[in-house]
Amino acid sequence: MHLPGLFLHRNLDLRATVPEWAPTFGYTATGKVANPCPIGPDLVWAPTYLLGLLLQKLHIVRTVAPTNAPPRFGQAAVDFWMAGLGTLLYGAVGLAALFRFLRRHGSVMGARFALGLGALATPLCFYLVTQPLYQHAPSFSTVALLVERWDALLGVGRPNQAAAARLRAYALLGALIGLAMLMRIQEGVWLLLPGVTLLEVLVAKARARDLAGLARTVVQGLVVLAATAIVFAPQLLLWRYFYGTFTVPQQPGHMRWSEPAVVETLFSLRAGLFPWVPVLYLAIPGLCVRPLRALSLRLLPVLFMEFWVNASAWDYHGSWAFGPRRFTDAVVIFAVGLLGLFLTLRRRALRTTVYIAAGFFVAYNV
């Protein structure tokens, strides 16, 4: 609903694009009908969406309504399909980035094993092809790009020391975090990844009494934060436009920080992690293997914070969801665990057993 407002109506107020939704969404304090969804996925969908508009103008495809409503240019069935195609293409970019990251820490076969299960044995495949107009697949791809660049510049897999010395490398990390937050505000937890790394460097410089290095590290951290804020600014401005404030008004009790649904988020049949994504029974032990322990120790704080945020929401199950959709970006971490498991499979019989189990988990997910 953002896209026709941006490109056809030049007005993001939903009264202009979908007036029939006004009674459902209601009016804000500014008198507008707000779109509660984030703006970030529109960056992914815009190229293919515009291509769809062109194809309709050239009469190559027909404008057909997606429901019983009359056909509306810019909101036809082909427009939804073309936007979803943008998700699939961006998803391929994210999977390629995840493969590079996994390959850096293991073998080609191990990276293929982890990537295949991460894509096919988790809800990710559903949000890539069946419901691509949710923000979860685009957020996965952005997080995959972020983790791959963090690992190449600052991580534990032969980081690029020359690139890490340049401020633009930290600006890129901050920009990717800001972009991930544009997809889903919850992706702000990934600030922990470069944050913890820079904190380790900061402590080392302080112990060595390297004042120049200390100042340089502080500047690098500030660059990450500044780049994050600049890229995320469009969402803040959109909230200001809709609500008159730089935050989204929430009902009391929406987040229950002191009463997270820990057991339910893990084991409930309503979108619980282990019942819906049983491949985690393979992935979680793999995070503990010795070759990947240093990497896991840097990723686990992010996973813990993401778990706490999602479990603290009143609708920890994600309401209308195929499985734990709010953990789709965590497929990046789960894939590391699957790679770790693969690295431990020395005996042919054990490897065959794991392959059979993996095949079952993929079939179960489908």
N, C-alpha and C positions, 0 to 999 in steps of 0.2 A: 504493500500500500504506500510505502515511501516513494517507490520508483515513478508511478504515474504523477504523483505530486511534484516530484523533482523535474521531470522531463516534459510533462504535458500540461500540468495546471500551474506550475510555478508557485505552488502553495502546499505546504506540508500539513495544513489543517485538514483532518479527515472529512470535514464537512464538504470540502471541494471535491475530493476523490471518491469517497464512499459515504454519501450522506445517510444511506440506510443503516449504517453502523452507529450513528450518533446516539440513538436510544440505548444501545448496548454499552458503549464506552462511557457515555455521559460527558458533561462539560466540565472543564477545569476552572480554576479560579480566574483564569485569563479569558474565559469565554470560548475557548477552543475545544475541539475534540481531538484528544491526544492519541498518537500511536504509541502504545506502551513498549513496542519492540525496539531493540537497539538498531542504530543506523549502520553499523559496520558491515553486516552481510550484504547490504546494497552495493558496496564497493566490489564485491565478488560477482554479484548478479548483473550489474549495470552493463558490461560489455555484451553478454549474450542476450540480455533483455532488449537492448537497443537494436541488436541484429534482428531479433524477432519483429520489432516494429518496422524495420526496413523491409523484411520479407512480406509483411502484410501490406505495406504501401505499394510494393511491386506486384501484389496479387499472386505471389508464389504460394502463400499459405492463406487460409481463410480465418477470419475473426469469428471464433465460435465461443459462446459463453460456457464457462466451466460448470454452471449450475442451471437452474430453470430461469435465471435472470436474463434479461435481454443482453445481446452481445455489446460489449463496451470496449472500444479501442484502448489498448494499454492494460486491460484487465481481462483479456480473453484467455481461453485454455492454452493457446500457444505461448502467451506471455508467462504464464505460470511454468510451463514446460521449459521455456528458454532460460528462465531464471534458475530453475533446478539444474539445468545443464551447466550453468556457471558453478554451482556447488560441486558437481561431479569433477569438472576440470580442475578446480582449485583443490579438491580432495586428492587428485592425482599428484599435484605439486607437493602437498603435505606428505603423502606416502613416499614420494621420492626423497624428500628431506629426511624422513624417518629412516629410510633404508641407508642413506649415507651415514647417518648417526650410528646406527646399529653396526654397519660394516666396519666402522672405525674401531669398534670395541670387540669385534669377533670375526668369524669367517663369513664368506658369502652365503654358504648354506645356512648358517645360524641366523643371519640377517633375514634370509627369505622365510625361514621357519617362523621367526618372531613376527615379521611383518604380515605374513599370511594369516596367522592366528589373530593378530591384532585387528586386522581388517575384517575378517570373516567370522570370528567367534565372539565378537562383541557387538553392541548396538551400533557401532560406527557404520557398518554396511547399510543398515536400515536408514540412517540419516544421510547417507551419501546418495542413495538411489530411490528409496521409497517415500521418505519425507524430507526431501532436500531443502524445503523452505523453512525449516527450523534453523537456528543459528549454530547448532552443535557441530556439524561437520566443518563449516568454515572456521570455527574456533579451534577444532582439532588441528587443522592445517596450519593455522597461524602459530599455535603452540609448538608444533613440530618444527617449523622454520626457526622459531626462537631457540628451542633446545639445541638444534643442530648448530646454530651460529654461536650460542653460548659455549657449547662443547668445543668448537673449533678455536674459539678465541681465548676462553678462560678455563675450560674444563680439564678433565683428567686424562683425556686421550690425545696426547701430544699437541697441546695448544699452540697456536701460531703466535710466538712471542713478539715478532715484528708488528703484526697487526694489532696485538693487544696493547701495544705502546701508543697507538694512535687514538685520539679522542673520537674519531668518527666510528670506530668499532663500538664504543659504548653508546654513541648516539643511535647506532643501528639497533642495538639490544633494547634500548629504551623505546624506540619507535615500534619495534615488534611487540613489546609489552603493551604499549598504548593501542596498537591495532588489535591485539587479542582482547583488550578491555572493550574496544568498540564492538567486538562480536558478542561478548558477554562480560558484564562488569565483574563477575566473579573471577575472571582470569587475572585480576590484580594480584592474586596470591602468587603468581609466577614472578613477581618482583623479588621474592625470596631467593630465587636461583642466582641471579647476579649479585644480589645483596649479600648473601652469605659468603660468596666467593670473595667479594671485595672486602668484607669484614675480616676474613682470614688474612688477606694481604695487609690490611690496615694493622692488625695485631702484630704481624711479623715485622712490619716496618717500625712500629712503635718499640718493640723489643730490641731491634737493632739500632734504635735511635737515629733512623734515617729520616731526617726532617723533610728533605726534598721528596723522597718516595712517599712519605706520609701525606704531604700536601697534594702530590700528584694523584694518589688514590682517592682522596676526598673529592678532588675535582672530577675524577672519573665517575664517582658515584653521583655527584650533582648533575653531570651530563646525562646519565641514565634517567634520573628523575625528571629533568627538564624535557628530554625528548618524549618520555612517557606522557607528561602533562600536555605537551603541544599536540601530539597525535590524538589524544583523547578529548581535546578541547571541543571538537564538533558535537560530541554527545552532550557535554555540559551546556553548550549554547542551545542545543535542541531542547533540553529539559527546561532551560530558562524561557524559551519561546513558548513551550506548551504549558508549563506549570507556574512560571514567574519566579522560580527558584533554581539553583544549580543542583538540586537533588530531586529524586522522585518521592512524592508523598507515599508513605506506606501505612497500612492499617496497624494499630497496636497488636503485638503478638505475632507479627509476620515472621520475625526472627527470634528464636528462643535460645539465646547464646548459652544460658546456664542449664538448659534442659535438652541437649541434643538427642535425637532419636538414634542412638548408637546401634543398638541391637537390631532395630527395624531396618536401618539403612544397610546393615550387613546381611541380614538373614530373612527379611520379610519376603513373602511371596509377591508382595506388591512392589515390584521394581527393586528388590534387595539385590545387592551386588553378587553374592555367591549363588543364589538360586537362578538368577538371570544370566550371569556370566561365569559359569562353572570353570571356565578355563583359568580363572584366578587361582584355583587349587594347584595349578601348575606354575603360574606366574609369581605368586607371592614367595614361595620357597626359593625361586630362582633369583630373587633380589638379594638373597643372603650369601650367594656363592662368592668365594674369595676373589676371583678375577675382576668382579664388578662391584666389590664392596665399597670402594671409594666413590664410585659413581652413584651407587644406591644411597649412600649417606647424604649426598647432596640433593637427591631427588625426593627422598622420603619426607623431609620437612614440608615440601610443597604438597605432597599427597596428603599428609596429615592435616594441613590447614584446609585443603579443599574438602576433605572428608568432614571436618568440623563445621565448615560453612554450610555444606549441603545438608548435613544431619540436623543443623539448627533451624532450617527453614520449616515452617509448619507443614508444608506439603513436601516432606523429604522425598516422597516417591515421584515427584514431578508431575502429578496429576495425569494428564493425557500423555502417556509416554510408552515407548517400547523399551522396557528395561530402564536401568539407571542412566537416563540420557544426560544428566548433568555431570557425569564422569567421563563423557566421551573424549575430552581432551586428555584425560589420564591414561588413555590407551598408549601414549608415548612412554609412560612409566611402566605400564604392564608389559609392553613389548621388551623393555630392558630385562624384566624378570623372565620372560620366555626365552630370551637370548641366553641368560644365565643358566637356565635349565638345560638348554641345548648343549652348552659348553661342558656340562657334567655327564652327558650321555656317551660313555666310552664303550659299553658293551652293546653288541648288536641286538640282543634280546630285549634289553631295556629300551633301546631306541625304538624298536618296533612296537613295543607296548605303548610308549608315549605317542607315537604316530597314530596308533589306533585310537587312543583316547582323544587326540587332537581332532581326528576325523569325526569322531562322535560329537565333540563339542561344536564343530562347525555345522554339522547336520542338525543338532539340537537348536542352534541359533537360527538357522534357516526355517 
